[in-house]
Amino acid sequence: MQPIDKVLNRIKWDRSFGDALFEIGYYDRVEDIIVRRPLADLLFEPGNKESFLLMDMEGIYQRIPLHRVREVYRNGELIWQRPGASEISP
């Protein structure tokens, strides 16, 4: 299995692969669920390879570590899943 940073790099740099609608499923520790959000909603800071920013319902950016990413969807199809991710309730 490829690490999540390699999958994100392929989406960013491989034009034929990246020309699609992507969603990221990350583990929400408070709700104990996997939350799916469009990749376009995520803010990746230059030089930061460990996390991304995501705006919450109050308009405040929350930092999400990449190790909490559990799934990646391309055009609605699951293309990447971290081992053990299916053990968390959707």
MOPAC internal coordinates of N, CA, C and O (Angstrom, degrees):
PM7 1SCF
backbone

  N    0.0000 0     0.00 0     0.00 0    0    0    0
  C    1.4468 1     0.00 0     0.00 0    1    0    0
  C    1.5260 1   109.53 1     0.00 0    2    1    0
  O    1.2310 1   120.92 1   -43.32 1    3    2    1
  N    1.3078 1   115.85 1   136.68 1    3    2    1
  C    1.4636 1   120.82 1   177.19 1    5    3    2
  C    1.5243 1   110.41 1   -74.93 1    6    5    3
  O    1.2310 1   119.69 1   -35.89 1    7    6    5
  N    1.3198 1   118.19 1   144.11 1    7    6    5
  C    1.4628 1   120.50 1   172.41 1    9    7    6
  C    1.5342 1   110.01 1   -65.43 1   10    9    7
  O    1.2310 1   120.75 1   -25.22 1   11   10    9
  N    1.3277 1   116.17 1   154.78 1   11   10    9
  C    1.4660 1   120.58 1  -176.44 1   13   11   10
  C    1.5255 1   111.78 1   -60.59 1   14   13   11
  O    1.2310 1   119.33 1   145.47 1   15   14   13
  N    1.3275 1   118.89 1   -34.53 1   15   14   13
  C    1.4662 1   119.31 1  -179.55 1   17   15   14
  C    1.5289 1   111.36 1   -65.10 1   18   17   15
  O    1.2310 1   119.97 1   147.40 1   19   18   17
  N    1.3293 1   117.66 1   -32.60 1   19   18   17
  C    1.4757 1   120.69 1   177.30 1   21   19   18
  C    1.5241 1   110.61 1   -69.75 1   22   21   19
  O    1.2310 1   120.25 1   141.65 1   23   22   21
  N    1.3339 1   117.13 1   -38.35 1   23   22   21
  C    1.4712 1   120.83 1   177.69 1   25   23   22
  C    1.5262 1   109.77 1   -64.23 1   26   25   23
  O    1.2310 1   120.28 1   135.12 1   27   26   25
  N    1.3266 1   117.07 1   -44.88 1   27   26   25
  C    1.4698 1   120.73 1   179.91 1   29   27   26
  C    1.5283 1   111.22 1   -64.81 1   30   29   27
  O    1.2310 1   120.21 1   142.24 1   31   30   29
  N    1.3298 1   117.21 1   -37.76 1   31   30   29
  C    1.4691 1   119.93 1   176.91 1   33   31   30
  C    1.5218 1   111.37 1   -64.59 1   34   33   31
  O    1.2310 1   120.53 1   140.59 1   35   34   33
  N    1.3256 1   116.60 1   -39.41 1   35   34   33
  C    1.4694 1   118.77 1   178.61 1   37   35   34
  C    1.5266 1   110.66 1   -64.55 1   38   37   35
  O    1.2310 1   120.18 1   138.47 1   39   38   37
  N    1.3193 1   117.27 1   -41.53 1   39   38   37
  C    1.4648 1   120.56 1   177.62 1   41   39   38
  C    1.5280 1   109.94 1   -59.51 1   42   41   39
  O    1.2310 1   120.98 1   137.85 1   43   42   41
  N    1.3228 1   115.72 1   -42.15 1   43   42   41
  C    1.4686 1   120.61 1  -177.14 1   45   43   42
  C    1.5229 1   112.96 1   -71.30 1   46   45   43
  O    1.2310 1   119.56 1   138.68 1   47   46   45
  N    1.3306 1   118.45 1   -41.32 1   47   46   45
  C    1.4617 1   121.17 1  -169.74 1   49   47   46
  C    1.5239 1   115.52 1  -104.61 1   50   49   47
  O    1.2310 1   118.86 1   158.68 1   51   50   49
  N    1.3170 1   119.78 1   -21.32 1   51   50   49
  C    1.4608 1   122.31 1   179.79 1   53   51   50
  C    1.5315 1   108.24 1   -92.56 1   54   53   51
  O    1.2310 1   120.50 1   -81.70 1   55   54   53
  N    1.3235 1   116.65 1    98.30 1   55   54   53
  C    1.4672 1   121.06 1  -173.62 1   57   55   54
  C    1.5235 1   113.27 1   -58.20 1   58   57   55
  O    1.2310 1   119.93 1   138.38 1   59   58   57
  N    1.3221 1   117.73 1   -41.62 1   59   58   57
  C    1.4640 1   119.43 1  -177.96 1   61   59   58
  C    1.5335 1   111.25 1   -68.06 1   62   61   59
  O    1.2310 1   120.18 1   144.98 1   63   62   61
  N    1.3228 1   117.27 1   -35.02 1   63   62   61
  C    1.4609 1   121.22 1   178.36 1   65   63   62
  C    1.5348 1   111.00 1   -79.42 1   66   65   63
  O    1.2310 1   120.69 1   138.23 1   67   66   65
  N    1.3124 1   116.28 1   -41.77 1   67   66   65
  C    1.4580 1   121.81 1  -174.66 1   69   67   66
  C    1.5123 1   114.92 1   -76.06 1   70   69   67
  O    1.2310 1   120.02 1   171.65 1   71   70   69
  N    1.3371 1   117.58 1    -8.35 1   71   70   69
  C    1.4650 1   121.44 1   179.32 1   73   71   70
  C    1.5244 1   108.91 1   -83.05 1   74   73   71
  O    1.2310 1   120.60 1  -109.44 1   75   74   73
  N    1.3352 1   116.46 1    70.56 1   75   74   73
  C    1.4563 1   122.87 1  -177.05 1   77   75   74
  C    1.5295 1   108.37 1  -159.71 1   78   77   75
  O    1.2310 1   120.78 1    -3.94 1   79   78   77
  N    1.3146 1   116.11 1   176.06 1   79   78   77
  C    1.4594 1   121.28 1   175.28 1   81   79   78
  C    1.5238 1   108.57 1   -96.21 1   82   81   79
  O    1.2310 1   120.69 1   -59.02 1   83   82   81
  N    1.3144 1   116.28 1   120.98 1   83   82   81
  C    1.4598 1   121.72 1  -177.65 1   85   83   82
  C    1.5110 1   110.57 1  -113.21 1   86   85   83
  O    1.2310 1   121.43 1   -34.97 1   87   86   85
  N    1.3279 1   114.86 1   145.03 1   87   86   85
  C    1.4540 1   122.70 1   172.57 1   89   87   86
  C    1.5248 1   107.82 1  -128.72 1   90   89   87
  O    1.2310 1   121.59 1   -34.25 1   91   90   89
  N    1.3221 1   114.56 1   145.75 1   91   90   89
  C    1.4534 1   122.01 1   177.43 1   93   91   90
  C    1.5240 1   106.98 1  -111.95 1   94   93   91
  O    1.2310 1   120.57 1   -47.66 1   95   94   93
  N    1.3173 1   116.51 1   132.34 1   95   94   93
  C    1.4573 1   121.24 1   173.80 1   97   95   94
  C    1.5189 1   108.33 1  -105.53 1   98   97   95
  O    1.2310 1   120.46 1   -63.13 1   99   98   97
  N    1.3256 1   116.73 1   116.87 1   99   98   97
  C    1.4674 1   119.96 1   179.89 1  101   99   98
  C    1.5284 1   109.83 1  -119.55 1  102  101   99
  O    1.2310 1   121.36 1   -25.38 1  103  102  101
  N    1.3082 1   115.00 1   154.62 1  103  102  101
  C    1.4595 1   121.24 1  -178.05 1  105  103  102
  C    1.5200 1   110.15 1   -82.49 1  106  105  103
  O    1.2310 1   120.85 1   -58.72 1  107  106  105
  N    1.3343 1   115.98 1   121.28 1  107  106  105
  C    1.4587 1   122.68 1   174.82 1  109  107  106
  C    1.5254 1   107.16 1   -93.43 1  110  109  107
  O    1.2310 1   120.62 1   -69.62 1  111  110  109
  N    1.3261 1   116.41 1   110.38 1  111  110  109
  C    1.4606 1   121.24 1  -175.43 1  113  111  110
  C    1.5204 1   112.45 1   -66.56 1  114  113  111
  O    1.2310 1   119.80 1   146.20 1  115  114  113
  N    1.3365 1   117.99 1   -33.80 1  115  114  113
  C    1.4654 1   120.95 1  -177.72 1  117  115  114
  C    1.5262 1   110.38 1   -69.90 1  118  117  115
  O    1.2310 1   120.50 1   131.63 1  119  118  117
  N    1.3346 1   116.64 1   -48.37 1  119  118  117
  C    1.4645 1   121.22 1  -178.12 1  121  119  118
  C    1.5247 1   112.82 1   -84.13 1  122  121  119
  O    1.2310 1   120.13 1   165.74 1  123  122  121
  N    1.3376 1   117.35 1   -14.26 1  123  122  121
  C    1.4654 1   123.69 1  -177.96 1  125  123  122
  C    1.5335 1   111.65 1    58.22 1  126  125  123
  O    1.2310 1   121.52 1  -134.83 1  127  126  125
  N    1.3442 1   114.69 1    45.17 1  127  126  125
  C    1.4628 1   121.40 1   178.62 1  129  127  126
  C    1.5221 1   109.58 1  -140.30 1  130  129  127
  O    1.2310 1   120.82 1   -14.56 1  131  130  129
  N    1.3195 1   116.03 1   165.44 1  131  130  129
  C    1.4595 1   121.24 1   171.31 1  133  131  130
  C    1.5201 1   107.56 1   -93.29 1  134  133  131
  O    1.2310 1   120.89 1   -53.75 1  135  134  133
  N    1.3198 1   115.90 1   126.25 1  135  134  133
  C    1.4601 1   123.09 1  -179.46 1  137  135  134
  C    1.5210 1   108.36 1  -104.94 1  138  137  135
  O    1.2310 1   120.54 1   -52.24 1  139  138  137
  N    1.3277 1   116.57 1   127.76 1  139  138  137
  C    1.4687 1   120.68 1   177.53 1  141  139  138
  C    1.5167 1   109.29 1   -99.30 1  142  141  139
  O    1.2310 1   121.49 1   -50.02 1  143  142  141
  N    1.3406 1   114.75 1   129.98 1  143  142  141
  C    1.4661 1   121.40 1   177.87 1  145  143  142
  C    1.5185 1   108.88 1  -135.17 1  146  145  143
  O    1.2310 1   120.20 1   -34.29 1  147  146  145
  N    1.3348 1   117.23 1   145.71 1  147  146  145
  C    1.4710 1   119.45 1   175.92 1  149  147  146
  C    1.5241 1   110.86 1   -60.14 1  150  149  147
  O    1.2310 1   121.18 1   -39.04 1  151  150  149
  N    1.3028 1   115.35 1   140.96 1  151  150  149
  C    1.4641 1   120.38 1   178.49 1  153  151  150
  C    1.5282 1   110.66 1   -57.03 1  154  153  151
  O    1.2310 1   120.29 1   146.81 1  155  154  153
  N    1.3218 1   117.05 1   -33.19 1  155  154  153
  C    1.4646 1   121.34 1  -179.47 1  157  155  154
  C    1.5326 1   112.30 1   -63.39 1  158  157  155
  O    1.2310 1   119.66 1   159.35 1  159  158  157
  N    1.3429 1   118.25 1   -20.65 1  159  158  157
  C    1.4659 1   121.85 1   178.99 1  161  159  158
  C    1.5226 1   112.60 1   -79.67 1  162  161  159
  O    1.2310 1   120.00 1   165.07 1  163  162  161
  N    1.3271 1   117.61 1   -14.93 1  163  162  161
  C    1.4593 1   122.19 1  -176.50 1  165  163  162
  C    1.5215 1   110.45 1   -87.18 1  166  165  163
  O    1.2310 1   120.87 1   -38.23 1  167  166  165
  N    1.3129 1   115.95 1   141.77 1  167  166  165
  C    1.4598 1   122.09 1   177.79 1  169  167  166
  C    1.5261 1   108.16 1  -113.21 1  170  169  167
  O    1.2310 1   121.22 1   -62.55 1  171  170  169
  N    1.3296 1   115.27 1   117.45 1  171  170  169
  C    1.4613 1   120.89 1   178.53 1  173  171  170
  C    1.5206 1   108.06 1  -101.31 1  174  173  171
  O    1.2310 1   120.55 1   -60.75 1  175  174  173
  N    1.3192 1   116.56 1   119.25 1  175  174  173
  C    1.4591 1   122.02 1  -179.93 1  177  175  174
  C    1.5266 1   109.68 1   -78.61 1  178  177  175
  O    1.2310 1   120.26 1   -43.34 1  179  178  177
  N    1.3333 1   117.10 1   136.66 1  179  178  177
  C    1.4692 1   119.42 1   177.38 1  181  179  178
  C    1.5238 1   111.03 1   -56.98 1  182  181  179
  O    1.2310 1   121.02 1   -46.99 1  183  182  181
  N    1.3242 1   115.66 1   133.01 1  183  182  181
  C    1.4588 1   121.02 1   177.79 1  185  183  182
  C    1.5196 1   115.02 1    84.13 1  186  185  183
  O    1.2310 1   119.66 1   167.98 1  187  186  185
  N    1.3287 1   118.25 1   -12.02 1  187  186  185
  C    1.4631 1   120.98 1   179.63 1  189  187  186
  C    1.5230 1   108.75 1   -95.69 1  190  189  187
  O    1.2310 1   120.56 1   -70.50 1  191  190  189
  N    1.3234 1   116.54 1   109.50 1  191  190  189
  C    1.4693 1   121.60 1  -178.04 1  193  191  190
  C    1.5220 1   112.11 1  -105.14 1  194  193  191
  O    1.2310 1   120.45 1  -169.10 1  195  194  193
  N    1.3343 1   116.74 1    10.90 1  195  194  193
  C    1.4600 1   120.32 1  -175.56 1  197  195  194
  C    1.5215 1   114.37 1  -113.01 1  198  197  195
  O    1.2310 1   119.80 1   166.04 1  199  198  197
  N    1.3387 1   117.98 1   -13.96 1  199  198  197
  C    1.4634 1   119.47 1  -176.14 1  201  199  198
  C    1.5274 1   110.43 1  -159.28 1  202  201  199
  O    1.2310 1   121.44 1    -7.25 1  203  202  201
  N    1.3231 1   114.86 1   172.75 1  203  202  201
  C    1.4608 1   121.83 1   173.01 1  205  203  202
  C    1.5235 1   107.85 1  -136.75 1  206  205  203
  O    1.2310 1   120.72 1   -12.66 1  207  206  205
  N    1.3116 1   116.22 1   167.34 1  207  206  205
  C    1.4577 1   121.55 1   178.57 1  209  207  206
  C    1.5249 1   109.15 1  -107.12 1  210  209  207
  O    1.2310 1   121.16 1   -35.98 1  211  210  209
  N    1.3318 1   115.40 1   144.02 1  211  210  209
  C    1.4505 1   121.42 1   179.94 1  213  211  210
  C    1.5207 1   108.11 1  -141.46 1  214  213  211
  O    1.2310 1   120.53 1   -50.93 1  215  214  213
  N    1.3293 1   116.60 1   129.07 1  215  214  213
  C    1.4577 1   120.45 1  -178.74 1  217  215  214
  C    1.5260 1   109.71 1   -77.32 1  218  217  215
  O    1.2310 1   120.83 1   -48.94 1  219  218  217
  N    1.3364 1   116.02 1   131.06 1  219  218  217
  C    1.4604 1   119.93 1   178.87 1  221  219  218
  C    1.5294 1   110.33 1   -88.34 1  222  221  219
  O    1.2310 1   120.52 1     4.96 1  223  222  221
  N    1.3179 1   116.60 1  -175.04 1  223  222  221
  C    1.4695 1   122.36 1  -175.45 1  225  223  222
  C    1.5374 1   112.43 1   -64.29 1  226  225  223
  O    1.2310 1   119.93 1   156.13 1  227  226  225
  N    1.3255 1   117.73 1   -23.87 1  227  226  225
  C    1.4676 1   121.60 1   179.48 1  229  227  226
  C    1.5255 1   112.65 1   -89.92 1  230  229  227
  O    1.2310 1   120.09 1  -178.87 1  231  230  229
  N    1.3405 1   117.44 1     1.13 1  231  230  229
  C    1.4556 1   121.35 1   179.99 1  233  231  230
  C    1.5175 1   114.09 1    84.30 1  234  233  231
  O    1.2310 1   120.53 1  -163.79 1  235  234  233
  N    1.3214 1   116.60 1    16.21 1  235  234  233
  C    1.4595 1   122.12 1  -179.79 1  237  235  234
  C    1.5264 1   108.44 1  -104.28 1  238  237  235
  O    1.2310 1   120.90 1   -46.51 1  239  238  237
  N    1.3330 1   115.88 1   133.49 1  239  238  237
  C    1.4580 1   119.65 1   178.49 1  241  239  238
  C    1.5238 1   110.51 1   -75.46 1  242  241  239
  O    1.2310 1   121.38 1   -48.01 1  243  242  241
  N    1.3270 1   114.96 1   131.99 1  243  242  241
  C    1.4587 1   122.50 1   175.68 1  245  243  242
  C    1.5229 1   108.40 1  -111.53 1  246  245  243
  O    1.2310 1   120.46 1   -40.56 1  247  246  245
  N    1.3102 1   116.73 1   139.44 1  247  246  245
  C    1.4664 1   121.45 1   178.25 1  249  247  246
  C    1.5270 1   108.41 1   -88.70 1  250  249  247
  O    1.2310 1   120.87 1   -55.31 1  251  250  249
  N    1.3303 1   115.94 1   124.69 1  251  250  249
  C    1.4600 1   122.61 1   179.82 1  253  251  250
  C    1.5282 1   108.34 1  -113.66 1  254  253  251
  O    1.2310 1   119.69 1   -62.56 1  255  254  253
  N    1.3210 1   118.20 1   117.44 1  255  254  253
  C    1.4754 1   120.13 1   177.90 1  257  255  254
  C    1.5335 1   110.62 1   -66.94 1  258  257  255
  O    1.2310 1   120.60 1   -35.75 1  259  258  257
  N    1.3175 1   116.46 1   144.25 1  259  258  257
  C    1.4641 1   120.51 1  -179.61 1  261  259  258
  C    1.5225 1   112.16 1   -62.17 1  262  261  259
  O    1.2310 1   119.61 1   154.75 1  263  262  261
  N    1.3344 1   118.35 1   -25.25 1  263  262  261
  C    1.4627 1   118.91 1   179.66 1  265  263  262
  C    1.5302 1   112.13 1   -68.48 1  266  265  263
  O    1.2310 1   119.78 1   167.58 1  267  266  265
  N    1.3427 1   118.03 1   -12.42 1  267  266  265
  C    1.4629 1   120.73 1   176.16 1  269  267  266
  C    1.5255 1   112.60 1   -89.48 1  270  269  267
  O    1.2310 1   119.80 1   173.60 1  271  270  269
  N    1.3386 1   117.99 1    -6.40 1  271  270  269
  C    1.4644 1   120.40 1   174.44 1  273  271  270
  C    1.5155 1   107.51 1   -71.03 1  274  273  271
  O    1.2310 1   120.73 1   -54.69 1  275  274  273
  N    1.3237 1   116.21 1   125.31 1  275  274  273
  C    1.4679 1   121.87 1  -176.88 1  277  275  274
  C    1.5226 1   112.87 1  -110.29 1  278  277  275
  O    1.2310 1   120.17 1   152.59 1  279  278  277
  N    1.3524 1   117.28 1   -27.41 1  279  278  277
  C    1.4693 1   120.85 1  -174.09 1  281  279  278
  C    1.5186 1   110.32 1  -146.90 1  282  281  279
  O    1.2310 1   121.23 1   -27.14 1  283  282  281
  N    1.3331 1   115.24 1   152.86 1  283  282  281
  C    1.4634 1   122.11 1   171.92 1  285  283  282
  C    1.5271 1   106.85 1  -133.41 1  286  285  283
  O    1.2310 1   121.16 1   -48.41 1  287  286  285
  N    1.3197 1   115.38 1   131.59 1  287  286  285
  C    1.4592 1   122.29 1   179.13 1  289  287  286
  C    1.5255 1   109.47 1  -115.52 1  290  289  287
  O    1.2310 1   120.99 1   -39.91 1  291  290  289
  N    1.3155 1   115.72 1   140.09 1  291  290  289
  C    1.4689 1   122.38 1   175.23 1  293  291  290
  C    1.5230 1   107.03 1  -121.76 1  294  293  291
  O    1.2310 1   120.50 1   -62.48 1  295  294  293
  N    1.3364 1   116.65 1   117.52 1  295  294  293
  C    1.4660 1   122.05 1  -176.30 1  297  295  294
  C    1.5277 1   111.33 1    50.55 1  298  297  295
  O    1.2310 1   120.77 1  -138.62 1  299  298  297
  N    1.3310 1   116.13 1    41.38 1  299  298  297
  C    1.4564 1   122.15 1   176.82 1  301  299  298
  C    1.5170 1   115.81 1    82.69 1  302  301  299
  O    1.2310 1   119.57 1   175.41 1  303  302  301
  N    1.3260 1   118.44 1    -4.59 1  303  302  301
  C    1.4600 1   122.61 1  -178.82 1  305  303  302
  C    1.5200 1   110.01 1  -102.43 1  306  305  303
  O    1.2310 1   120.76 1   -48.46 1  307  306  305
  N    1.3162 1   116.14 1   131.54 1  307  306  305
  C    1.4609 1   121.42 1   178.62 1  309  307  306
  C    1.5253 1   109.23 1   -66.75 1  310  309  307
  O    1.2310 1   120.40 1   -60.25 1  311  310  309
  N    1.3410 1   116.84 1   119.75 1  311  310  309
  C    1.4690 1   120.37 1  -179.24 1  313  311  310
  C    1.5230 1   112.75 1  -114.25 1  314  313  311
  O    1.2310 1   120.30 1   165.47 1  315  314  313
  N    1.3440 1   117.03 1   -14.53 1  315  314  313
  C    1.4645 1   120.52 1  -178.98 1  317  315  314
  C    1.5136 1   107.56 1  -151.68 1  318  317  315
  O    1.2310 1   121.02 1   -42.51 1  319  318  317
  N    1.3288 1   115.65 1   137.49 1  319  318  317
  C    1.4621 1   120.14 1   176.64 1  321  319  318
  C    1.5165 1   109.06 1  -146.58 1  322  321  319
  O    1.2310 1   121.28 1   -47.14 1  323  322  321
  N    1.3123 1   115.16 1   132.86 1  323  322  321
  C    1.4606 1   120.97 1   177.96 1  325  323  322
  C    1.5278 1   108.32 1   -71.51 1  326  325  323
  O    1.2310 1   119.55 1   -41.62 1  327  326  325
  N    1.3174 1   118.47 1   138.38 1  327  326  325
  C    1.4673 1   120.13 1   177.39 1  329  327  326
  C    1.5258 1   110.98 1   -54.74 1  330  329  327
  O    1.2310 1   120.65 1   -45.17 1  331  330  329
  N    1.3196 1   116.36 1   134.83 1  331  330  329
  C    1.4603 1   121.93 1  -179.29 1  333  331  330
  C    1.5053 1   114.16 1    87.15 1  334  333  331
  O    1.2310 1   119.27 1   174.52 1  335  334  333
  N    1.3277 1   119.00 1    -5.48 1  335  334  333
  C    1.4647 1   121.89 1  -177.46 1  337  335  334
  C    1.5220 1   111.72 1   -64.90 1  338  337  335
  O    1.2310 1   119.59 1   150.15 1  339  338  337
  N    1.3119 1   118.40 1   -29.85 1  339  338  337
  C    1.4588 1   121.12 1  -178.01 1  341  339  338
  C    1.5327 1   112.13 1   -71.18 1  342  341  339
  O    1.2310 1   120.33 1   168.82 1  343  342  341
  N    1.3242 1   116.97 1   -11.18 1  343  342  341
  C    1.4595 1   120.92 1   179.04 1  345  343  342
  C    1.5244 1   112.62 1   -78.96 1  346  345  343
  O    1.2310 1   120.35 1   169.15 1  347  346  345
  N    1.3452 1   116.95 1   -10.85 1  347  346  345
  C    1.4560 1   122.28 1   179.29 1  349  347  346
  C    1.5068 1   108.14 1   -94.49 1  350  349  347
  O    1.2310 1   120.09 1   -41.41 1  351  350  349
  N    1.3155 1   117.43 1   138.59 1  351  350  349
  C    1.4659 1   121.17 1  -179.76 1  353  351  350
  C    1.5219 1   110.36 1   -64.79 1  354  353  351
  O    1.2310 1   119.72 1   -44.17 1  355  354  353
  N    1.3557 1   118.15 1   135.83 1  355  354  353
  C    1.4758 1   120.08 1   177.12 1  357  355  354
  C    1.5083 1   111.21 1   -74.48 1  358  357  355
  O    1.2310 1   120.10 1   180.00 1  359  358  357

